[in-house]
Amino acid sequence: MTHWILCFFRDERGAETTELAITGLVVAGGTVAGFNELKDKLSEKVGWTVRRLNQANGD
């Protein structure tokens, strides 16, 4: 059993795939966070613009 565990930890097959999967998850998470921030900023700008237009029209 100990031999099998040592061989398992020494075996590097699949290590690159795992590293790429983790990197992909980090990039995807960053992308989602970036888009959420962009959405929030755009909502603020649209709201500000609508308020300014309403003020200009006397509403």
C-alpha positions as CSV (number, residue, x, y, z in Angstrom):
1,M,0.0,0.0,0.0
2,T,2.8,2.4,0.9
3,H,4.5,1.6,-2.4
4,W,1.3,2.4,-4.3
5,I,0.9,5.8,-2.5
6,L,4.6,6.7,-3.2
7,C,4.2,5.8,-6.8
8,F,1.0,7.8,-7.0
9,F,2.7,11.0,-5.7
10,R,5.8,10.5,-8.0
11,D,3.6,10.0,-11.1
12,E,3.4,13.3,-12.9
13,R,1.0,12.3,-15.6
14,G,-2.0,14.6,-15.5
15,A,-0.2,17.2,-13.5
16,E,-0.1,19.6,-16.5
17,T,-3.8,19.0,-17.2
18,T,-4.6,19.8,-13.6
19,E,-2.5,22.9,-13.7
20,L,-4.2,24.1,-16.8
21,A,-7.6,23.4,-15.3
22,I,-6.8,25.4,-12.2
23,T,-5.5,28.3,-14.4
24,G,-8.7,28.1,-16.5
25,L,-10.8,28.4,-13.4
26,V,-8.9,31.4,-12.1
27,V,-9.1,33.1,-15.5
28,A,-12.9,32.4,-15.7
29,G,-13.4,33.6,-12.2
30,G,-11.6,36.8,-12.9
31,T,-13.6,37.3,-16.1
32,V,-16.9,36.9,-14.3
33,A,-15.8,39.3,-11.6
34,G,-14.7,41.8,-14.2
35,F,-18.0,41.6,-16.1
36,N,-19.9,42.0,-12.8
37,E,-17.9,45.1,-12.0
38,L,-18.5,46.5,-15.5
39,K,-22.2,45.8,-15.2
40,D,-22.4,47.7,-11.9
41,K,-20.5,50.7,-13.4
42,L,-22.6,50.8,-16.5
43,S,-25.8,50.7,-14.4
44,E,-24.5,53.6,-12.3
45,K,-23.7,55.6,-15.5
46,V,-27.1,54.9,-17.1
47,G,-28.9,55.9,-13.9
48,W,-26.9,59.1,-13.6
49,T,-27.6,59.9,-17.3
50,V,-31.4,59.3,-16.8
51,R,-31.5,61.5,-13.7
52,R,-29.6,64.3,-15.5
53,L,-32.0,64.1,-18.5
54,N,-35.0,64.1,-16.2
55,Q,-33.7,67.2,-14.5
56,A,-33.0,68.9,-17.8
57,N,-36.6,68.2,-18.9
58,G,-38.0,69.6,-15.6
59,D,-39.3,66.2,-14.4
